[in-house]
Amino acid sequence: MTVDLRTSYLGLELANPLVPSASPLTGAIDTLLALEEAGASAVVLPSLFEEQIVHDALAVADVADFGADFSPEFFGSPVPEIDEYNTGSDSYLDTLVRAKNELGIPVIGSLNGVSPGGWVSYGHKMQDAGADALELNIYIVAADVARDAADVETDYLRLVERMRHEVSIPLAVKVSPFFSSMANMAQRLVDAGADGLVLFNRFYQPDIDLDALEVGPNLVLSTSEELRLPLTWIGILHGRVSTSLAATTGVHSAEDVVKLILAGADVTMLASALLKRGPDHLADVRLGLEQWLAERDYVSVAQAKGSLSQRSSPDPTAFERANYMRTLVTYAPRRG
Ligand SMILES: Cc1cc2nc3c(=O)[nH]c(=O)nc-3n(C[C@H](O)[C@H](O)[C@H](O)COP(=O)(O)O)c2cc1C
């Protein structure tokens, strides 16, 4: 039996729910072609960073125009060494144009920033370069003790509103899970103009090198263990917030994809799995997804989608506090 794997994300009709998320693999044409060949239904390019755009703009032009409403944190920080990852803002647009010319699947551009300054106009440039949608990654580490949650949330919403104003293509917003009221924040992001939510950003926490006595970045790729956080929130939000839902963090296997679809994801995004195993891994995941659905007599992804979300689940408490209590109380330590 063939299973209809099609899904709709941000209003785009996709052949299946497997989308490589932003990573170095999606930044080069040869790997993008390999991902398409392996069955990717769309791709998200690596982010162009606010710092990078401002860095380029400051090198050539008018500080006032670009810097007028940057967050104070921004001016306090040095421009990080990011040129080698995504190169400059112009070559980003070149890659986008090439990707659009050479791929048959939708290409999603990505912007990563925190403040609603002039850099936001790059959303429009990506749209003009042919991006099918834009993913706005808002990566804020709220480390200022003087700013409360409402201040920080307002920053998110202002930025989404500003970007919504800038582009007419679909807009997805990639956020962290660290809000006091995630469900309410999801709704407000949608009200501010997000067509989709990408759940969740994975924070790269620094580590301490005990030999060098230095704090340094230490990028560890994810494992499937990390799937539970997006799984929980996609399960809770499916059917409650009228927006597309994409899962990112911890998607490695066909089983991971199946779980997220049952919870209610429209698409599942992969980065670490593809970095570890290469683009061809996507073909195995696609096959595994199809087989799993066929063996259980599902005719389509659409039929399975959300069938174990909180709203549809026979045990809605499994997503909330009641289950937490039960889980702790019934835990039995292993013997031996
Ligand atoms: C090396 C590397 C580079 C990444 N670059 C970006 C980026 O430019 N923009 C972005 O939004 N996410 C970026 N990510 C995050 C991934 O898109 C993804 O959300 C995250 O790794 C969690 O998914 P995973 O568990 O499949 O790795 C990057 C991840 C890795 C490992």
The ligand as an SDF file (V2000), in Angstrom:
LIG
                    3D

 31 33  0  0  0  0  0  0  0  0999 V2000
   26.3880   23.3410   13.0730 C   0  0  0  0  0  0  0  0  0  0  0  0
   25.0040   23.8890   13.2230 C   0  0  0  0  0  0  0  0  0  0  0  0
   24.6700   25.0870   12.6180 C   0  0  0  0  0  0  0  0  0  0  0  0
   23.3830   25.6250   12.7840 C   0  0  0  0  0  0  0  0  0  0  0  0
   23.0610   26.8000   12.1800 N   0  0  0  0  0  0  0  0  0  0  0  0
   21.8090   27.3190   12.3590 C   0  0  0  0  0  0  0  0  0  0  0  0
   21.4470   28.5390   11.7460 C   0  0  0  0  0  0  0  0  0  0  0  0
   22.2120   29.1720   11.0180 O   0  0  0  0  0  0  0  0  0  0  0  0
   20.1910   29.0180   11.9760 N   0  0  0  0  0  0  0  0  0  0  0  0
   19.2760   28.3530   12.7530 C   0  0  0  0  0  0  0  0  0  0  0  0
   18.1480   28.8050   12.8990 O   0  0  0  0  0  0  0  0  0  0  0  0
   19.6080   27.1780   13.3230 N   0  0  0  0  0  0  0  0  0  0  0  0
   20.8320   26.6660   13.1440 C   0  0  0  0  0  0  0  0  0  0  0  0
   21.1600   25.4800   13.7280 N   0  0  0  0  0  0  0  0  0  0  0  0
   20.1470   24.7990   14.5660 C   0  0  0  0  0  0  0  0  0  0  0  0
   19.4490   23.6930   13.7800 C   0  0  0  0  0  0  0  0  0  0  0  0
   18.7490   24.1820   12.6560 O   0  0  0  0  0  0  0  0  0  0  0  0
   18.4600   22.9420   14.6750 C   0  0  0  0  0  0  0  0  0  0  0  0
   17.3790   23.7650   15.0210 O   0  0  0  0  0  0  0  0  0  0  0  0
   19.1120   22.4270   15.9600 C   0  0  0  0  0  0  0  0  0  0  0  0
   20.3830   21.8670   15.6900 O   0  0  0  0  0  0  0  0  0  0  0  0
   18.2470   21.3580   16.6250 C   0  0  0  0  0  0  0  0  0  0  0  0
   17.9510   20.3290   15.7360 O   0  0  0  0  0  0  0  0  0  0  0  0
   18.7480   18.9190   15.7070 P   0  0  0  0  0  0  0  0  0  0  0  0
   18.4870   18.2430   16.9790 O   0  0  0  0  0  0  0  0  0  0  0  0
   18.1770   18.2090   14.5070 O   0  0  0  0  0  0  0  0  0  0  0  0
   20.2010   19.2580   15.5140 O   0  0  0  0  0  0  0  0  0  0  0  0
   22.4250   24.9190   13.5580 C   0  0  0  0  0  0  0  0  0  0  0  0
   22.7770   23.6980   14.1350 C   0  0  0  0  0  0  0  0  0  0  0  0
   24.0350   23.1770   13.9770 C   0  0  0  0  0  0  0  0  0  0  0  0
   24.3640   21.8560   14.6170 C   0  0  0  0  0  0  0  0  0  0  0  0
  1  2  1  0
  2  3  1  0
  2 30  2  0
  3  4  2  0
  4  5  1  0
  4 28  1  0
  5  6  2  0
  6  7  1  0
  6 13  1  0
  7  8  2  0
  7  9  1  0
  9 10  1  0
 10 11  2  0
 10 12  1  0
 12 13  2  0
 13 14  1  0
 14 15  1  0
 14 28  1  0
 15 16  1  0
 16 17  1  0
 16 18  1  0
 18 19  1  0
 18 20  1  0
 20 21  1  0
 20 22  1  0
 22 23  1  0
 23 24  1  0
 24 25  2  0
 24 26  1  0
 24 27  1  0
 28 29  2  0
 29 30  1  0
 30 31  1  0
M  END
$$$$
